[in-house]
Amino acid sequence: MPKMKTNKGAAKRFSKTGTGKIKRNKAFTSHILTSKTTKRKRNLRHSTIMSPGDTRRMRVLIPY
């Protein structure tokens, strides 16, 4: 059985935690920032854990 390949695009955007959960950064932080409040932009900086439904799909892209 050959080794599974990691999807490099996904590997650059997501990372696995020690317990196997997938960590992701939040969207809406790249442009049109003048219309967003300071509080909203500050809260978007923090990373978060991916939802369980998306985590199942990500296991195929990031097997290791």
N, CA, C and O of each residue as an XYZ file, in Angstrom:
256
protein
N       0.847     -1.188      0.000
C       0.000      0.000      0.000
C       0.888      1.246      0.000
O       1.721      1.396      0.894
N       0.733      2.138     -0.973
C       1.569      3.336     -0.999
C       1.163      4.329      0.086
O       0.055      4.283      0.622
N       2.097      5.227      0.391
C       1.811      6.256      1.383
C       0.803      7.252      0.817
O       0.741      7.468     -0.394
N       0.015      7.856      1.706
C      -0.932      8.891      1.288
C      -0.185     10.211      1.136
O       0.736     10.505      1.898
N      -0.586     10.998      0.151
C       0.049     12.290     -0.060
C      -0.717     13.382      0.679
O      -1.947     13.416      0.678
N       0.039     14.266      1.305
C      -0.550     15.426      1.955
C      -0.863     16.478      0.909
O      -0.042     16.746      0.031
N      -2.046     17.080      0.994
C      -2.393     18.194      0.117
C      -1.639     19.425      0.613
O      -1.914     19.922      1.705
N      -0.693     19.918     -0.178
C       0.200     20.976      0.263
C      -0.523     22.301      0.474
O      -0.151     23.080      1.351
N      -1.561     22.559     -0.333
C      -2.333     23.785     -0.139
C      -3.029     23.779      1.210
O      -3.071     24.802      1.893
N      -3.573     22.638      1.597
C      -4.257     22.512      2.883
C      -3.249     22.544      4.029
O      -3.527     23.111      5.086
N      -2.076     21.936      3.825
C      -1.064     21.880      4.878
C      -0.552     23.273      5.233
O      -0.162     23.518      6.375
N      -0.553     24.195      4.254
C      -0.098     25.560      4.516
C      -1.151     26.365      5.278
O      -0.816     27.352      5.934
N      -2.400     25.962      5.201
C      -3.478     26.733      5.820
C      -3.952     26.163      7.147
O      -4.424     26.911      8.003
N      -3.837     24.864      7.331
C      -4.356     24.213      8.536
C      -3.249     23.424      9.214
O      -2.291     23.000      8.567
N      -3.384     23.229     10.522
C      -2.417     22.413     11.245
C      -3.146     21.560     12.262
O      -4.211     21.932     12.753
N      -2.566     20.414     12.575
C      -3.163     19.516     13.546
C      -2.653     19.835     14.941
O      -1.487     20.187     15.119
N      -3.526     19.711     15.922
C      -3.119     19.879     17.309
C      -2.645     18.536     17.838
O      -2.715     17.529     17.133
N      -2.174     18.516     19.051
C      -1.681     17.283     19.653
C      -2.760     16.231     19.807
O      -2.474     15.035     19.760
N      -4.003     16.669     19.992
C      -5.099     15.718     20.180
C      -5.756     15.320     18.867
O      -6.697     14.527     18.865
N      -5.267     15.869     17.727
C      -5.799     15.489     16.428
C      -6.847     16.424     15.867
O      -7.353     16.199     14.768
N      -7.184     17.479     16.610
C      -8.114     18.467     16.069
C      -7.394     19.325     15.043
O      -6.163     19.358     15.017
N      -8.145     20.017     14.199
C      -7.534     20.830     13.148
C      -7.745     22.303     13.463
O      -8.863     22.756     13.709
N      -6.634     23.037     13.447
C      -6.630     24.457     13.768
C      -6.661     25.257     12.473
O      -5.995     24.902     11.501
N      -7.429     26.327     12.462
C      -7.532     27.153     11.260
C      -7.549     28.623     11.649
O      -7.865     28.981     12.784
N      -7.199     29.474     10.672
C      -7.307     30.909     10.868
C      -8.654     31.384     10.341
O      -9.272     30.722      9.506
N      -9.100     32.521     10.828
C     -10.403     33.037     10.428
C     -10.312     33.794      9.108
O      -9.255     34.314      8.749
N     -11.420     33.848      8.399
C     -11.494     34.524      7.111
C     -11.822     36.007      7.309
O     -12.000     36.467      8.437
N     -11.899     36.741      6.207
C     -12.297     38.158      6.169
C     -11.265     39.079      6.814
O     -11.637     40.070      7.441
N      -9.961     38.766      6.669
C      -8.938     39.620      7.275
C      -7.979     40.222      6.257
O      -6.996     40.851      6.650
N      -8.234     40.049      4.954
C      -7.220     40.440      3.981
C      -7.415     41.830      3.396
O      -6.430     42.543      3.204
N      -8.638     42.244      3.108
C      -8.844     43.564      2.510
C     -10.209     44.120      2.898
O     -11.000     43.447      3.559
N     -10.473     45.343      2.485
C     -11.678     46.100      2.871
C     -11.773     46.159      4.399
O     -12.820     45.882      4.984
N     -10.656     46.526      5.026
C     -10.602     46.537      6.485
C     -11.132     47.840      7.085
O     -11.405     47.905      8.284
N     -11.279     48.874      6.259
C     -11.732     50.159      6.809
C     -13.192     50.105      7.249
O     -13.599     50.841      8.148
N     -13.975     49.243      6.623
C     -15.390     49.162      6.986
C     -15.638     48.232      8.174
O     -16.757     48.169      8.683
N     -14.615     47.514      8.616
C     -14.768     46.614      9.758
C     -14.313     47.326     11.031
O     -13.363     48.109     11.013
N     -14.997     47.044     12.124
C     -14.655     47.701     13.384
C     -13.346     47.147     13.928
O     -12.924     46.049     13.565
N     -12.715     47.916     14.795
C     -11.454     47.499     15.407
C     -11.648     46.232     16.228
O     -10.797     45.342     16.218
N     -12.763     46.153     16.933
C     -13.057     44.981     17.753
C     -13.194     43.733     16.883
O     -12.701     42.662     17.238
N     -13.864     43.879     15.751
C     -14.053     42.744     14.845
C     -12.725     42.270     14.267
O     -12.467     41.068     14.195
N     -11.881     43.221     13.854
C     -10.580     42.863     13.290
C      -9.698     42.205     14.338
O      -8.959     41.270     14.030
N      -9.768     42.684     15.570
C      -8.973     42.107     16.659
C      -9.397     40.665     16.948
O      -8.549     39.801     17.172
N     -10.701     40.408     16.942
C     -11.203     39.056     17.198
C     -10.917     38.103     16.052
O     -10.850     36.893     16.267
N     -10.745     38.616     14.837
C     -10.443     37.766     13.687
C      -8.991     37.288     13.692
O      -8.650     36.356     12.965
N      -8.128     37.916     14.508
C      -6.722     37.511     14.551
C      -6.528     36.127     15.148
O      -5.607     35.408     14.760
N      -7.379     35.749     16.078
C      -7.179     34.501     16.810
C      -7.577     33.298     15.964
O      -8.564     33.338     15.231
N      -6.795     32.229     16.077
C      -7.138     30.998     15.370
C      -8.219     30.263     16.146
O      -8.488     30.571     17.307
N      -8.836     29.283     15.487
C      -9.925     28.546     16.111
C      -9.878     27.092     15.653
O      -9.107     26.739     14.761
N     -10.697     26.263     16.262
C     -10.760     24.838     15.921
C     -11.819     24.637     14.845
O     -12.893     25.238     14.895
N     -11.509     23.794     13.879
C     -12.431     23.534     12.778
C     -13.636     22.721     13.259
O     -13.518     21.914     14.181
N     -14.780     22.937     12.638
C     -15.999     22.242     13.028
C     -15.888     20.749     12.706
O     -15.140     20.371     11.804
N     -16.613     19.903     13.422
C     -16.487     18.440     13.228
C     -16.799     17.974     11.816
O     -16.157     17.049     11.320
N     -17.769     18.595     11.159
C     -18.106     18.185      9.796
C     -16.980     18.447      8.821
O     -16.697     17.617      7.957
N     -16.329     19.604      8.953
C     -15.202     19.930      8.086
C     -13.970     19.106      8.443
O     -13.156     18.795      7.574
N     -13.831     18.754      9.712
C     -12.669     17.974     10.158
C     -12.630     16.620      9.472
O     -11.554     16.125      9.137
N     -13.791     16.018      9.260
C     -13.832     14.710      8.588
C     -13.273     14.808      7.179
O     -12.546     13.918      6.737
N     -13.611     15.900      6.457
C     -13.092     16.079      5.095
C     -11.602     16.379      5.102
O     -10.885     15.975      4.186
N     -11.129     17.077      6.116
C      -9.733     17.476      6.173
C      -8.810     16.309      6.473
O      -7.624     16.365      6.147
N      -9.329     15.249      7.088
C      -8.480     14.087      7.387
C      -7.906     13.475      6.131
O      -6.816     12.903      6.166
N      -8.622     13.584      5.009
C      -8.131     13.060      3.742
C      -7.001     13.943      3.207
O      -6.031     13.441      2.639
N      -7.132     15.267      3.392
C      -6.148     16.195      2.864
C      -4.890     16.267      3.714
O      -3.789     16.426      3.186
N      -5.048     16.149      5.040
C      -3.902     16.186      5.955
C      -3.886     14.892      6.759
O      -4.344     14.876      7.901
N      -3.365     13.802      6.185
C      -3.410     12.531      6.899
C      -2.407     12.418      8.039
O      -2.618     11.629      8.961
N      -1.317     13.190      8.001
C      -0.265     13.013      9.008
C      -0.130     14.210      9.909
O       0.712     14.215     10.807
